[in-house]
Amino acid sequence: MSHTTPDTLSQLEAGGQTYHYYSLPKAAEALGDIERLPMTLKVLLENQLRFADDESVAIEDMQALVDWQREGRSSREIGYRPARVLMQDFTGVPGVVDLASMRAAVASLGEDPARINPLSPVDLVIDHSVMVDKFGNPTAFRDNVAIEMERNRERYEFLRWGQDAFDNFRVVPPGTGICHQVNLEYLGKTVWTKDVDGKTLAYPDTLVGTDSHTTMINGLGILGWGVGGIEAEAAMLGQPVSMLIPEVIGFKLTGKLREGITATDLVLTVTEMLRKKGVVGKFVEFYGDGLDDLPLADRATIANMAPEYGATCGFFPVDAETLNYMRLTGRDDAQIALVEAYSKTQGLWREPGAEPIFSDTLHLDMGEVEASLAGPKRPQDRVALTDMKRTFEALMGDRLNEVSNTEKGRLFSEGGQTAVGIEQSYENADSQDVDYEGEQFTLDHGAVVIAAITSCTNTSNPSVMMAAGLLARKAREKGLSTKPWVKTSLAPGSKVVTDYLAAGGVQEDLDALGFHLVGYGCTTCIGNSGPLPETIEKAVDEGDLTVASVLSGNRNFEGRVHPQVKTNWLASPPLVVAYALAGNVRRDLSKEPLGEDADGNPVYLQDIWPSQAEIAAAVEKVKTEMFRKEYAEVFDGDDVWKAIDVPQSEVYEWPESTYIQHPPFFEGMGKTPEPTEDVKDAHILAMLGDSVTTDHISPAGAIKPDSPAGRYLQEHGVKPVDFNSYGSRRGNHEVMMRGTFANVRIRNEMLDDVEGGFTRHVPSGEQLAIYDAAMKYQQEGTPLVVVAGKEYGSGSSRDWAAKGTRLLGVRAVLAESYERIHRSNLIGMGVVPLQFPEGEGRESLGLTGDETISIEGLGELSPGCPVKVTISSDKGEKKLEALCRIDTANELAYYQHGGILHYVLRKMIGSA
């Protein structure tokens, strides 16, 4: 085999312009046929061709991608360089903090700080900060934006500094939209271009993002996925994303959705199927003739939830529907012509009947999809609408409804300890009489206290948004109204949604039911649901009520939406409105009425559900001019944003702030790394079960006043009303390390029947907050480990889940399995992820948390090698060989340098 990269640079004409590109057909002449290679791997192959240098990318890497077709898998590691990086502000602020601290570190080493600059284009969209403080009135949006600007002024001043200080870095101001919807509607190009040596080079638009739902852009034929903030920072600084060539699961779609079935129902079904299949760390690629009639907005909804079904991405190839959407959203004719010509020339265009080679396949006839929700705490736990009432009552252990154990097993097969815990509170609790704003009512179990049309997953989709508006209109015509205990909100992902809801005449109907605009951002989906009315919160607490939220989001993990809301249900926007009318998830909407009309007649869901013809007519109101108008000045911001005072300096001058602080990650860093030491007699900081999410490890929501983070803020003069959220405080490591493992629903198995971020300080036997125990261990010079079950670190691509772990003094995590991003983030922070041998775990080994753990050979690691672990207790020693989950040579280099940013920084100054 030749070790010379084939010469594939070619030219094409599109829209009257000449472009250069690296030809995949020419590569195939040298490497072998690629016609049936999955589209996603063709994109990776082009990336290898373009960056081939015989060092970071060699001919063997390209050949491995072609040869992948033989078995549908490969063990080859490649370096992938995305065209750009996307950030949101919760992850973007700490990312810019890291860049600022890297500049400070470079200056302290006597080097030029201006070397620290993004080499790839970076867009940061401020979308995670607005909270639903005000709701249910016409001024809610204005009031929430004013509160947001006041609450986050220090963070926004810092981002304005970064916008001026760094090259290739743009910021979309607050009040504009959600990063993924802005990406889909405006930023994404499908084919990217760059001027190189006087030539215009065309290549696939690819990206990584600091939010796991970056995958939404896959709906537009753009390969992108979420990574941790630290990995994204390395990518923007020119470091390739190290990855094994993935398995690619083909998901064949046929048929059409039936009348009354939404894209949300479809994606919840897809999520359930793929979670059962097991696609963690794999690509999913959709194909089949069902795509012929699947609108791009529906594709984006499915692609968005790739993190929920566990895949790295959920990709839809480019076809005529891609071009239709680009026209609708106002992309210029030259760009659309380029996308069509490039995709067809490169074999990246979806052809009818195409059957690529895949590692494995699934099939769904979309005609079999039924109306669904998902919950109460995981997005993959789909529940048919017809089963919702019985599912909730089975979960609660409601003997009054005589739900059999068999039925409980069928309806909620994975309830486990959570079902038992809720059952106890259910049996000991009472309904509560409430007087709220002049209305008297009884609050009971299952009460819907939050109904939120939220999240780019669904607010990017005109069909489900118009369906919600039409349902609201019909409900209003029937005289129905929202129950008084429901906190309602509408938070679109872009201003275009407001334009088309108004054009369709349905915004006033939504307003009439309390679904007023509260902001353009993630709101309830990220945990920024804001407080419940005080009387409602009091009733929930005093009655120990298990209440519900219904949201059109993608995440419903424990403690995420609101700390007092124990069950959270994902649903389509029209179902969100329906449950706000019903007021309780214990009402069977498939059979029981939502309420009564003016004449006392029952009104059922089917009476007000809009037909597909009605929805299609409403969607016709969505016009290209709306997109062009709203995105014409997308980077400008309002007068308040423009008036922010921006410090002018290459190296950031750290102010006294409880939002932004100089992190300690580079303190004492030399130009070369210290040798890696073994772990000797480490104590277990926390012993956790299965499916522990990054929300459990590093919550994004409310800060409790009596928590370590709450105490810290009060000691620094911040009143509880001004705490904001953990997500907004990610620029301050002092808050975030105190918030690590502080989720109100996390359960440390070292303690009996205790919820929240607590542990046992083993030497003293004292129960302490995890942060307080970690600091005590640090004072004693004791290293720490975390022990966990399966799917450790699932959920959001939250780098602080790894940063906080590192700052608490944790040297290693020993789990039964990992989700992809968190494993990578741990390595990126210098924490070694180890995996129990197959069939072993904390339960089979009988661990109590009192043991000490020693780990040998950390200075001689290789990717995927066995690692000697000794677990000691007063009962003796247990020795096992754990699997090192440092999977690639690049990851090993990051770990040996103490973290990925340390490695990149040393490389940029020439010492790595």
N, C-alpha and C positions, 0 to 999 in steps of 0.2 A: 504494500500500500504506500502511495506517495505521502510524504510528509510536507508537501507544499500545498497551501490553501489554493483551491481553484480560483482562477480569475473570472469573476462573475459580474463585475461592474458593467452595467448596461444603461441604455437610455429608453425613455418612453415619452410620448406626447400626450398631453391631456389638457383640455381647455385652452388650447393655443399656447401652452408653455412646455418647455423641455425639462425633464427631470432625470436625474441619475439614480440608479438603485442597484442593489445587490440581488442578482437574479437567482431565484430558487430553481427554475427549470435548468439553468446552466449548471448549478450545483449538482442537480440530479444526474446530469451527464457524467459527472466525475465520481459521485458518491453512491449512486443507485436510485432506483425509482422511489419517488415520494408522493405519488398521486394519492395514495390511501393513508398517508400519514395524517393523524389528527391535526386540525387547523392550529390548535394551540402549540403543538410541537413544531409546525412549520414556522410559526412566529419566533419561537426560540431558535430555530435553525437560522433564520435570517439574522437574528441578533448575533449569533456566533460568527456568521460570515462577515458581518460588518465590523466586528471588533477583533477579528483574527489577528494575532500578533506572534503566534508560536510560543507565547509564555502564558498569559492569563487565559487565552483561547487558542487551542491547537486543533489541527485537522482531525485528531482522534475524537475530540468533543463532537464535531459535526458528524463524523462517521457513526458515533454512538447513537445520535438522534435518528439517523436513517436506519441503523440496524435494530433500533427499538421495535420495529414492526415485526421482527421475528417472534418475539415472546410477549410483547406488550408491556415490557418493563426493562429497566436498565439500572445498574449500580454505579453508573458514571456520574461524577460530580462535574458540574459546569458553573461558570461564572456568567451571570445574567445582568445586563446593564439596561435598566428601563430608561425611556426617553425623558421622564419627568417624575416629580414627586408631588403628592397631594397631602395636605395637612388640614386638620381642624384645630380649633384653638385649645381644647383641653389637652391634646397631645402636642399641639404646635408650640404652646408657650414653653413647656419644659424642653422641647427640641431647640428652640431659639436660646433658652437659658444655657443649654449644653454648648451650643455654638459660641455664645458669649464667653462662657467659662473656658472653652478651648482657646479662644483668642487670648484670654488672660494667661492661660498656661503657656502658650507659645511665647508670649511676651516675657514671662518669668524665666523661660529657658534661653532668652536672649535672641529669639528669632522674630521675624516680621509677622505681626498678628494678622495682617491683610491676606496672608496665605490661607486663612480659614475663610472660605467663601464657597457657596454652592456652585458646583460646576454644571449641574443640570437644573432646568427650570423648576421652581418650587412655587406652588400656589397654596396659600393658607386662607381658608374660609372660616370666619368667626361665626359659628353656628351653635355651639354647645353652651353658651353662657346665659341666654335668656331663660327666665323661669316664669312659671305661671303663678305669679303673685296675685294678679288681678284677672278676673274672668267674668263671663256672663253679662258684660255690658259693652256699649259702643266705644268706651275709652280704654278698654283693656290693653289694646296694642300700644297705644301712646304711653300709657302709664308703665307698662312692663319694660318698654324700651328705655324710658327715663330712669327707671330703677336699675336696669342693666348697666347703663352707661355710668351711673354714679357708683354702683357696686364694684364695677370692674375697671375703673379709670386707671389704676396703677398697672394692670395687665395690658390695657390698651395703649398706654404710653410706651410700655416696653415693646409691644409689637410695632408701633409706629417707628421706634428707634431701629428695630431690626429691618423694617422695610427700607429705610434710608441707608443703613450701615452695610447691608449685604447685597451683592449682585445677584441677579437671577431669582429674586425673591419678591413675590407680589402678595398683597393682602386684600381679600374681599371683606369690606367692613361689616359690622353687625347690622342686623335688620335687613339682610339681603336674601338669605336662603341657606339651605343645608348643603354642605360641601358636595355630596354625591349627586344631588339634583342639579346643582350649578355645574358640576362636571359633565353630567349627561346632557343638559340643555345648552351648554355654552362652551366649556373649556375643552371637552373632548373633540378630537379631529379625525379619529379612526386611522388616518395616514398623516404622519408628522413630517415636517420638512425642516431642513437646516442648510444654510449656505456654508459650503466647505470648499476652499480654494477656488472661489469664483463659480462653483457649480451648485445647483440646488439639489440636495440629496433627499430622496423620499424613502420613508421606512415606516413600519407599523407604529402607530401610537401605542405606547406601553407605559405603564406606571406602577409604582408602589405607593401606598398611602398609609398614614398613621392611624387610620380607622379601619377596622376589619371589614366594614361594608363598602370599602373601595371597590369590591367586586361588582357593584351595581353597574359599573361602566362596561362590564363584559357584555351587557345587553346590546351595546352599540358596536360590537365586534372589536373591542379594545381590550387587550389582555392586561389585567391589573388585579392586584390583591393587596390585602392589608399586611403590614409588617409592624414590628415594634418601632417606637420612635427612634431608638438608638440605631436600629438597622436602617431606617429611612435616612437618618442623618449621614450614615456612612455612604449610602447610595448617592445622596446629593453631593457628597464630597468626592465622588468618583470611584468609590470602592464597589466592585461587583457584588451582587447578591449571590451568595454561594448556595447552590441547591443541587440535590440529586435529580436527575431526569425523572419526572414523576410518572406514576401510572396515570392513565387517562380513562375515566369511566364514561362510556357513551350512554346518554339518556335519550331514548327514542320517544318522540311525542307524535301521536297520531290523533285523528278525530278533532272534535271541537267541543268547547264548553257548552253545556245545556243552558236553557233559559233559567235565569235567576242565579247562576253560578258566577262567581267573580274570580279575578286574577288572584286575590288573596286566598280564596279556597284552593285554588290550584297550587300556589306556592306552599301552603301548609301541607298539602298532600305530597308534593315533591320532597319537602323537608323530612317528613316522616319516612318516606321510602328510602331516601339516601342515608339517613341516620341508621336505619335498620341494615342497610347494605354495608355500611362502614367505609367512609371515603376520606377519613382524616389524612391530610397530607397529600391527597390526590387531586388532580384536575378532573372536573366534570365538564363534558362537552355535549351540548344538546344538538340533536339532529332529527331527521324524519320529516315527512310531508306535513305533519301538523304545524310546522313552523310557517307554512305558506299563509296561514290565516291567523297567526299569532302576532298581535300588534307589538310594536317595539316596547311600548310602556309595560306590557305584560312580561316581556322578556326581561326587562330591567328589574321588575319586581322579583322574578325568580332568581336572577343573578345576584341581586342585593343580599338575599338570605343564604348565600353560600356558607358564611360562618355558622349559621344555624344548622345546616346539614353537614357541616364539618369539613367541607372541601376547601382547598386553596382558592379555587375559582369555579365559577359556573358560566361557561363561555357559549355565546351564540355567534356563529359565523356571519360575515357580511353577506347581505343579499339585497334584493330590491326594497325590502321593508326598511333596511338601514338607510338607504338613500331617501326614501319617503320621509323618514323622521328627520333627517338632516335638513331637508327642504322646509318641513313644517317649523323647525326651530330656528330657521333663519341663517343657517350656514350658507356661505356664498357659493355661487354656481361653479367657480373654479375649483373650490375644495371638493365639492360633490363629484365633479368630473374626475378629479384625481383619485378619489376613493374608488370609484367604479373601475377606472382604467388600471390602477395599481392592483386592486384585488383580483381582477380577472387575469391580468398578466402573470401574477405570482401564484395562481392556483389557490387563492384565499377566498374565493367567491363560492358560496354554497350553491351546488348544482342539484336539481331535482333527483331524488332517488339515490343520492350519494350514500355510501356505506363505508366510512373509514374503518381502519383497523383500530380496535380499542382493547384495553386490558381486560375489560368486562363491560357488560351492558345491562341496562334496565329498560323497561317499556311501560308507558302509561298511555292509555286511551283516555283523552281528556273528557270524553263523553261520560266517563264513570265518576268524575269528581263530584262530590257533594258539598253542600254548605257546611262550613267547619269553623271552629275556633281552635286555639291551642293553649294549654295551661295545665295546672295553675302556676308552674314555675319553670317550665322548659318549653322552648318553641317547637321542639320535635314531638311533643305529646299532643297530637291532634285529637280533637274531640268533635264528632259530628254534632251539628246543631240539635238534632233530634235526641242526642244523648246528654246534652249539657246539664239539664236539671238533675238527672240521675247520677251523673259523674260527680257533681258537686256534693250531693247528699251521700254518695258512697265515700267520697273523700272525708266528709265530716263524720261518718259513722252514724248517720241519722236512722236510728232504729224505728222512729215513728213511721217512716215510709217503707219499712220492711224490705230494705235492700239486702239481698242474700250475699253471703261471702263469695259465691260464684260470680254473681253480678258485679260485686266490687272488683273482683279480679279481672273481669272482662273490661270494665269501664276504666279502671285506673290501675293498670298492672304494675306500675312502678312507684306506687305511693310510699311504700317503705316507712321509715321512721317519721317522715313528715306527716303522713296520714294519721299515724298514732298520736303524734303531738297535737295536731289540730283537733282530733277527736276528743281529747281530754278537755281542751278549752271549750269545745262546743257543749259538752255535757254539763259543764259547770257554769255556763253563762246564761244571761237573760237578755231578751230584747229590751230596748230602751225607748222611752217616750221622749221626744225632742220638740222643743219650741225654737224654731229658727226663722228669723225675719218675718214674724207674724203668722207662720204656719205651724200647725201641730201635726206630728206624724210619729209613727213607731219605726225605729230602725232595728232591723233584724239581721240574722246571718244571711250572707249572700247579697246583701245590699250593694248595689253598684254606686260607690262613692266617687269614682273617677271614670269619666267617659271622655276619651281623648282621641280626636282625629289628629294624628301626629306621625312623624317619621317619613323619610324619603322613600321608604319601601312602598308606601301607598300614595303619598301626596304627590308623587311624580306621575301618577297614573290617572289621566283625566276620566277614564271610564268609571272607576270606583269613587272618585271625588264627585263627579256629576251624579252618580247613583245615590250618594249620601244626600246631596242637595235635593234631588227629586223625591227621595223618601221623606225628607223633612217637609217638602211642600205638600205631599199627600197627607202626611200626618197632621199638618196644620189645618188642611182643608177638612179633616175629620174631627177637628177640635181636640186633638191630643196635645199634651204638653209634657215636658221633661219633669221627672220627679224632683222635688225640692232638695233632696239630700245629695243629688248628683252634681259633682264639679265638672262642668263641661268646658271643652276647649277645642279650638281649631288652630293648628300651627302648620301651615303649608311649608313646603321646602323651597318655594320660590314665589316671587311676586306675580308671576304669570298665572298661578292658580287663582289668586284674588281676581285678576282680570277676567278669567273665563268663567268663574263662578258668578261674577257680576253680569257678564254678558249673557249667561244662561238664565239670569233672573232668579237664581236659587240662593244667593247669599242672604237675602232678607229672610228667607224661610229658615235657613240655618240659624240666623240671628234670633229669630222668634223662639227657637228651641234652646237658646243659650250658647250655641256654638259660634260665638263671636271670635274674630281674629284676635289671638293673644300674642303672636310673634311669628317671625320667620326663623325657625330653628328646631332643634331636636326635642326640646321641652320634655314632655312626659316620657318619651322613649329612652332618654338618657338618664332619667331620674329627676329631672327638673320640673316635677309636677307641682311644686310649691306646696304650701300648707293647706290642709283641709280647713274649712270653717271651724272655729274653736268649739262650737257646740257639738259639731259632728265628731271631732277628735275626742272630746270628752265622753260622748256616748259610746264610741268604739272602745275606749279604754275601760270605762266603768262596767260595760257589759261584757268585756272581753270578747268582742264580736269578731268573727271571721268575715270580713267584708271583701269586696272585689273591685278591681279596676278592669275596664274593657278598653283596649287601646289598639289602634291600627299600626302598631309598632312591630319591631322584630325581636325584642328582648323582653322577657318577663321573669328574670331570675329573682330569687328571693331577696327582699330588701331593696330592690333596685327602684321600683316605681315610687313607692312611699313606704316608710318604715312601719306604718300601722296597717297597711293593706297586705294581708297574707296570701291572697290568691289573685293572680293577674292573668288576664285572658287576651290573647291576640285575636283580632277579628278584622274584617273588612270595614271601611268607613261607614257603609250603610248599616252594618250590624252594630257598630258603635252607637249610632243614632238610635237604633231600635232598642238597645239595652238601656239607653238613657231614658227612653219612654217607659220601658217595662220596670226599671228601677231595681231589679233583682235577678241574679243568675239562676235563681231557683224557680223561675217562671219558664215553662217550656214554650219557647216562641214558635215551635212548629205546630202546637196544638192550642195553647192558651192565648187569650186575647192580650194585647198590649194595654188596652184601656177601653173606654167607652166614648161614643160620639155624643153630640149634644142631645140626642134623643134617647140616650141610655142603651144604645145597641153596641154589642161588643165589636171591637176593631182588631182584626188579626193581622199578623205580619204580611200575609199574602195579599191583604187588601191594599197595602200601601207600597208594596215592593214594585219598583219601576220595571217595565219590560225592557228587553234588549233594544227594541226599536226606539223606545223613548230615550234610553241612554245614548244610543248612537246619534240621534238627532241633537241631543245636547252637546255631545262631543264635537259636532260640526261647528260649534261656536268657538272652538279653539283655533286661533288664527296666528299666522306667522308674524304679523305686525306686533302682537303681544310680546313675543320673545325678543324681537329687535328693540322694542321700546324699553323693556325692563333691563336688558343687558347692555344698552348703549353706554351707560356710565357705571358699570358694575364695580369698578375699583375706587370710585370717588367718595362715597359715603355722604352722610348728612352734615349739616353745619357743625354739630357737636363733635363729630369725628374729625372734621377738618381743623377744628380749633384746638385740638390736643397739642400741648407743648411737646416738642420732640427734641431730646438732647442730641447734640452733634458730636460724635466721638467714634473712633475706630474700636476702642476697647470700652466696654460698658462700665459706667461709673455706678456701682451698686448703691442704691439708696436704702434708707431705713424703710423697710416694707414688710408687711405680713403676707404679701402675694409673691414677691420676687426676691429671692436670695441667692447669693453665690454658693452653688453646691460644692460639696467637699470631694467630688469624685477624682479630681486631679491633684489634690493636696499631696505634696511630697513626691510627685511623679518624676522619675529620672528619665534620661533619654533612652535607657535600656531597661527591660523588665527584670524584676527580682525572680529568682527560682520559685516554682510552685511547691509549697510545703504540704505534706500529708495532713489529714485531720486526725487528731488524737483525742479520744475521750470526749467527744462532743455530746452535749445534751440535746434532747428533742424539744424544740420550741413549741411545735404544734403537731398533732397527729390528726389528719383529716381524712374524710371519706372519699367517695367517688364523686365525679362531676363537680369538683370545686372549681368555681369560675374565677376569672380575674376580677369580677365584681366582689367576690368574697375576699379575695386577697387585697384588693385596693379599691374600695368603694368610690363611686363618683358622686354620690348624693349627699344627704344632710349630715352635718357634724353635730354629734350630741354634746351638750354643754359639759356633762360629767365625764367625757372621754378624755384620753390624754391630749388629743388634738384640741378639743374644746377648752381644756384647762390651759393649754399653751396660749391659745388666742386670747383668752380672758386675762392671762398674766401680761399680755402685750397690749392691753387696752381695747380689745375688740369685744363688743357686746354680742351676746348670742344672736340677736336679731340681724347682726351684720356679718355673721359667720360665712354666708354664701355657701358653697359646697366644696367637697373634696376636689371635684374636677376643676373648679376655678382656682384652687390653691396649689395646683401642681407645679407652679414655679417656686414654691417654698418647700425645700426638703424637710424642714423641721416639722411642718404640718403633715407632710405625706408619710414620713417614716412612723409618725405617731398614729397615722391612719391605716397602716399596713396590718392586714388581718383584722380590721375593726368593723367589718360588716355586722349589722345587728342580727343577721340570720346565720352566721357561720357557726359551726359546731366543732369544737375541739374535743376529740374523743378521750383526751387525758382527763376530762372533767365529766361528771355525771349530770345530765339534764340541765346543762348550762348553754344558753345561746349568747352569741356575741364574741367579741375579741378578747377572750381570757385564756389563761393557761395556768399550769401549776409550776412554780419555781421548785424544781425537784429537790435541791439540797434542803430547803426549809419547809417544803410542803405547802407553802403559802400560795393562795390563789391571787393572781395579779392580772392586770391588763397585759396583753402580749408585749406591748412596747415597754412597759415598766419592767417586766421580767427580762426582756432582752438587754435592757440597760444594766440590770443587776448582774446578768451573766457577763456582760462586757467588763464591768468593774472587777469581776472575779477572774477575768482572763479565760473564760470558757467559750470554746467554739460551739456553734449551733448547727443543727440540721432540721429540716422539715420532712415528715413522713406523710405520704398521701396514697390514695387509691387510684382508680382509673380516671382517665380523661382529665388529668390535673392541668389547670390553667385554661379551660375552655372559655369561649366567649370573646370579649373585646381584645383588640391588640393593644393592651395597656402596659406600656413600658414601666410605669411606676409599680406594677405588681412585681417586677424583677428588681427595680431600683430600691424599693422599700425593703424587699427581702435582703438584699445585699447590705443596706445600711443598718439593719437590725443585727448584723453579724452572722448571718446564715452562710455557711460555706458550701453546703450541698443540699439538694432535694432528692429524696429517695421515694419514687412513686411507681405505681404499677403500669401506668402509661401516661403520655403527655399529649396535649393539643400542640399543634405545630408552632404557633407564634410564641407562646409563653416559653416553650423549651428553648427557642432561639434567643428570646430576651434574657433568660437566665444566663446563657453562655455569654451574651453580649455585656453582661454585668459582672462576669467573672465568677458566677456560681455554677458548679458542675451539676448537671441533671443526670441522675443515675436511675436505672430501672430495675425493679425486682426481677429475679429469674422467673420464667414462665411458671405460673401456678403458685407462686409465692407472694406474700404480701403481709401487711401488718396483722391481719386476722389469722392467717395460717401460722404465723410465727408467734402468735399470742402476745403481741407487744402491748404494753400498758402506758408507755411514755416515760417510765422510770429508768429505762435503759440508757447506757452510753454507747456511742457509735464511733468506731475508728475506721478510717478509709486510707488504704495504702496505694502507693504507685501513682499519685496524681502528677508527679513530675515526669513520668514516663508514659503518658497516655498516648493512644492512637485512636483514630475514629472508630467507634463501635467496639472497642476492646472490652474484655472482662476486667472488672475492678474488684479487688478484695475488700470485703466489708466485714467487720467484726462487731457483733452486737452483744454487749455485756450487761449482766444484771446480777443480783445476788443469787440467782439460780444457775449461773454459769455463763458460758459463751456460746454464741451461735455464729458460725462463719458461713458466708455465702459469696457467690460471685455475681455481682450486679453488672448490668450492661451499661457501659458509658454511652449516653445519648448525645455525645458530641459526634455528629454524623459525618462531618467533612473536614478536610485538611484546613480550610479557611477558618472554620469554627474553632478548631484546635488552636490556631494562631491567635485568634481573639482571646480565647480563654487564657492562654499562656502570657498574654500581655496584660491581663487583669480586666479585659473588656474590649469591646470592638472600637470604642472611641479612643481608647489609649493606643490601640494598634494603628488606627488611621492617623492620629495626631503624630505619632512617631514616624509613620511613613511619610507624612507630608513635610516633615523637617529633615527627612533623610536618615533617620536612625533606626528604622525597622526594615 
